Amino acid sequence: MKPHPILGQWYRNLEEKQSFLRKIFDESAPHYEAIAKWGWFGSGNWYRVDALKRHGLKPGMRAIDIASGTGPTARAVAKVVGDSKLVTCVEPSRGMLEESKKLLDSEHLQAMAESIPVPDQQYDYLTMGFALRHVDNLVNAFREFHRVMKPGATLLIMDVTKPENAWVYPIYRFYFKTALPWFTKVFTGSDSAYKLMAYYWLTMDEMVTPEQVMAALQEAGFEEVKREVCLGVFSEYTANKKNS
């Protein structure tokens, strides 16, 4: 199951999609931390730490963060578990990894979500923050997540989803389609960062439904699959690996 249809204005197939993503993320990497901070009005770190604690992350747990980017979610995880050495960052973009290494003393692996280069059953907790739209296949990625998690481990995927409230959607659309890309261009001067934010909007608008995401988690073998919604647009998907 693809997270969204092929976006023909950016690429023609999945192979081109990954080449496009590597290039645009590598070129945008130096600006990404700043975009994440002012783009979310400085609330990103607080929100991530709060969500992780609410969904069972504890001190001392060994955790893996998939599609970690410049490391905002991984840093929140490290704050909760109490030791950056307990955190593994997995990210396809070399540019993003290099930026993350400047801010977090954790293991960093360059890899895709569908092929994580670690042994089976290694982690107590798995996270993915606002990157679900970038995988090639939801079920394949979730099966790989399931493989690297210990029995009884917890998964938390945070993402932005279209609001169901008809009054909220125009505001959501204006911010992500128009305002965020425009401010990104003004403050960074980077064409690649601007294009990345414009691409973000399309992937969010075309993303499969939350019900399909949850069905894919169940198909991959997860149990107790749930979704909580914050402020109408932030989806928190949680699931557990069977404690055999």
C-alpha positions as CSV (number, residue, x, y, z in Angstrom):
1,M,0.0,0.0,0.0
2,K,1.5,3.3,-1.1
3,P,1.0,6.2,1.3
4,H,-0.3,8.4,-1.5
5,P,-0.6,8.3,-5.3
6,I,2.4,8.9,-7.6
7,L,2.8,12.7,-7.8
8,G,3.5,13.2,-11.5
9,Q,4.7,16.8,-11.3
10,W,7.6,15.6,-9.1
11,Y,8.4,12.1,-10.2
12,R,7.0,9.3,-12.5
13,N,7.6,6.2,-10.4
14,L,8.9,5.0,-7.0
15,E,12.5,4.8,-8.1
16,E,12.3,8.4,-9.2
17,K,10.5,9.3,-6.0
18,Q,13.4,8.2,-3.8
19,S,16.0,9.9,-6.1
20,F,13.9,13.1,-5.8
21,L,13.6,12.9,-2.1
22,R,17.3,12.2,-1.5
23,K,18.3,15.3,-3.6
24,I,15.7,17.7,-2.1
25,F,16.3,16.6,1.5
26,D,20.1,16.7,1.1
27,E,19.9,20.3,-0.3
28,S,17.4,21.4,2.3
29,A,19.2,19.9,5.3
30,P,21.1,23.0,6.4
31,H,17.8,24.9,6.7
32,Y,15.6,22.1,8.1
33,E,16.1,22.8,11.8
34,A,15.1,26.5,11.4
35,I,12.0,25.6,9.4
36,A,10.9,23.0,12.0
37,K,11.3,25.6,14.8
38,W,9.4,28.6,13.4
39,G,7.2,26.5,11.1
40,W,5.7,24.9,14.3
41,F,5.9,28.1,16.3
42,G,8.5,26.6,18.7
43,S,6.2,23.9,19.9
44,G,7.7,20.9,18.2
45,N,10.0,19.7,21.0
46,W,7.5,20.2,23.7
47,Y,4.8,18.3,21.7
48,R,7.1,15.4,20.9
49,V,8.3,14.9,24.5
50,D,4.7,15.1,25.8
51,A,3.4,12.5,23.1
52,L,6.3,10.1,23.9
53,K,5.6,10.2,27.6
54,R,1.8,9.8,27.1
55,H,2.4,6.8,25.0
56,G,4.7,4.9,27.3
57,L,8.3,5.8,26.6
58,K,10.3,5.3,29.8
59,P,13.8,6.1,31.0
60,G,16.2,3.4,30.1
61,M,14.3,2.1,27.1
62,R,16.3,1.3,23.9
63,A,14.6,3.2,21.0
64,I,14.9,3.6,17.3
65,D,13.7,6.6,15.3
66,I,12.8,6.0,11.7
67,A,13.1,8.7,9.0
68,S,14.8,10.8,11.7
69,G,15.8,13.7,9.5
70,T,17.8,16.2,11.4
71,G,16.8,14.5,14.7
72,P,14.0,16.4,16.4
73,T,12.1,13.3,17.4
74,A,15.3,11.4,18.3
75,R,16.4,14.2,20.5
76,A,13.0,14.2,22.3
77,V,13.4,10.4,22.7
78,A,16.9,10.8,24.2
79,K,15.5,13.4,26.6
80,V,12.9,10.9,27.9
81,V,15.1,7.7,28.0
82,G,17.9,9.7,29.6
83,D,20.8,8.6,27.4
84,S,21.4,9.4,23.7
85,K,23.4,6.2,23.4
86,L,20.1,4.3,23.8
87,V,18.8,5.9,20.6
88,T,19.4,4.8,17.0
89,C,18.5,7.2,14.1
90,V,17.6,5.8,10.7
91,E,17.4,8.2,7.8
92,P,17.9,7.9,4.0
93,S,19.3,11.4,3.4
94,R,23.0,11.8,4.0
95,G,22.6,15.5,4.4
96,M,20.0,15.1,7.1
97,L,22.1,12.6,9.0
98,E,25.1,15.0,9.0
99,E,23.0,17.8,10.5
100,S,21.6,15.4,13.1
101,K,25.0,14.2,14.1
102,K,25.9,17.8,15.0
103,L,23.0,17.8,17.6
104,L,22.8,14.3,18.9
105,D,25.5,11.8,20.0
106,S,23.6,8.6,18.9
107,E,24.1,5.9,16.4
108,H,23.1,7.1,12.9
109,L,22.3,4.7,10.0
110,Q,21.7,5.7,6.4
111,A,18.8,3.5,5.4
112,M,15.2,3.4,4.3
113,A,12.2,2.4,6.4
114,E,11.7,-0.7,4.4
115,S,15.2,-2.0,5.0
116,I,16.6,-1.3,8.4
117,P,20.2,-2.6,8.9
118,V,19.8,-3.9,12.4
119,P,19.2,-7.5,13.8
120,D,15.7,-8.7,14.8
121,Q,14.1,-7.8,18.1
122,Q,16.5,-5.0,19.3
123,Y,14.2,-2.1,20.5
124,D,11.7,-1.4,23.3
125,Y,10.2,1.5,21.4
126,L,10.0,2.7,17.8
127,T,9.1,6.2,16.6
128,M,8.5,8.0,13.3
129,G,7.8,11.7,13.3
130,F,6.0,13.4,10.4
131,A,7.6,11.2,7.7
132,L,5.1,8.5,7.0
133,R,4.3,10.0,3.6
134,H,7.9,9.4,2.4
135,V,7.9,5.5,2.6
136,D,7.3,3.5,-0.6
137,N,4.9,1.0,0.9
138,L,3.2,1.2,4.3
139,V,2.8,-2.5,4.9
140,N,6.4,-3.3,4.0
141,A,7.7,-0.6,6.2
142,F,5.5,-1.6,9.1
143,R,6.6,-5.2,8.8
144,E,10.2,-4.0,9.0
145,F,9.3,-2.0,12.1
146,H,7.7,-5.1,13.6
147,R,10.9,-7.1,12.9
148,V,13.3,-4.8,14.8
149,M,11.1,-4.4,17.8
150,K,11.3,-6.6,20.9
151,P,8.2,-8.6,21.9
152,G,6.0,-6.3,23.9
153,A,7.5,-3.2,22.4
154,T,5.5,-0.1,21.5
155,L,5.3,1.9,18.2
156,L,4.4,5.6,18.0
157,I,4.0,7.3,14.6
158,M,3.2,11.0,14.7
159,D,1.9,12.7,11.6
160,V,-0.2,15.5,10.2
161,T,-3.5,14.6,8.7
162,K,-6.3,16.5,7.1
163,P,-8.8,17.8,9.6
164,E,-12.3,16.4,9.5
165,N,-13.8,19.7,10.5
166,A,-14.9,21.5,7.4
167,W,-14.2,24.9,9.1
168,V,-10.7,24.0,10.0
169,Y,-9.6,22.6,6.6
170,P,-9.3,26.0,4.8
171,I,-7.0,27.3,7.5
172,Y,-4.9,24.0,7.3
173,R,-4.8,24.2,3.6
174,F,-3.7,27.9,3.5
175,Y,-1.0,27.4,6.0
176,F,0.6,24.3,4.6
177,K,0.0,25.0,0.9
178,T,0.7,28.8,0.8
179,A,2.1,30.3,4.0
180,L,4.7,27.7,5.1
181,P,6.4,27.4,1.6
182,W,6.3,31.2,1.2
183,F,7.9,31.9,4.6
184,T,10.4,29.1,3.9
185,K,11.5,30.8,0.7
186,V,11.7,34.3,2.4
187,F,13.7,33.2,5.4
188,T,16.0,30.6,3.8
189,G,16.4,31.8,0.3
190,S,16.6,28.2,-0.7
191,D,14.7,27.0,-3.8
192,S,15.0,23.4,-2.6
193,A,13.6,24.1,0.8
194,Y,10.7,25.9,-0.8
195,K,10.0,23.0,-3.1
196,L,10.2,20.6,-0.2
197,M,7.5,22.5,1.7
198,A,5.4,22.7,-1.4
199,Y,5.8,18.9,-1.8
200,Y,4.9,18.4,1.8
201,W,1.5,20.0,1.2
202,L,0.7,17.7,-1.7
203,T,1.7,14.6,0.2
204,M,-0.4,15.6,3.2
205,D,-3.4,16.4,0.9
206,E,-3.1,13.1,-1.0
207,M,-2.3,10.9,2.0
208,V,-4.3,7.8,2.5
209,T,-6.9,7.9,5.3
210,P,-6.0,7.2,8.9
211,E,-8.1,4.1,8.7
212,Q,-5.9,2.7,5.9
213,V,-2.8,3.4,8.0
214,M,-4.2,1.5,10.9
215,A,-5.3,-1.4,8.7
216,A,-1.7,-1.5,7.3
217,L,-0.3,-1.7,10.9
218,Q,-2.7,-4.6,11.6
219,E,-1.7,-6.4,8.4
220,A,2.0,-6.1,9.4
221,G,1.2,-8.0,12.6
222,F,0.7,-5.2,15.2
223,E,-1.8,-5.4,18.0
224,E,-3.8,-2.8,19.9
225,V,-3.6,-0.4,17.0
226,K,-5.0,3.0,18.0
227,R,-5.1,6.6,16.8
228,E,-5.4,9.8,18.9
229,V,-5.9,13.2,17.4
230,C,-4.5,16.5,18.9
231,L,-5.8,19.9,17.8
232,G,-7.7,18.3,14.9
233,V,-4.6,17.7,12.7
234,F,-1.9,15.8,14.6
235,S,-2.4,12.1,14.5
236,E,-0.7,9.8,16.9
237,Y,-0.8,6.2,15.8
238,T,0.2,3.6,18.5
239,A,0.5,-0.2,18.3
240,N,2.2,-3.0,20.2
241,K,4.2,-6.0,19.1
242,K,2.7,-9.2,20.7
243,N,4.5,-10.2,23.9
244,S,5.2,-13.8,23.0
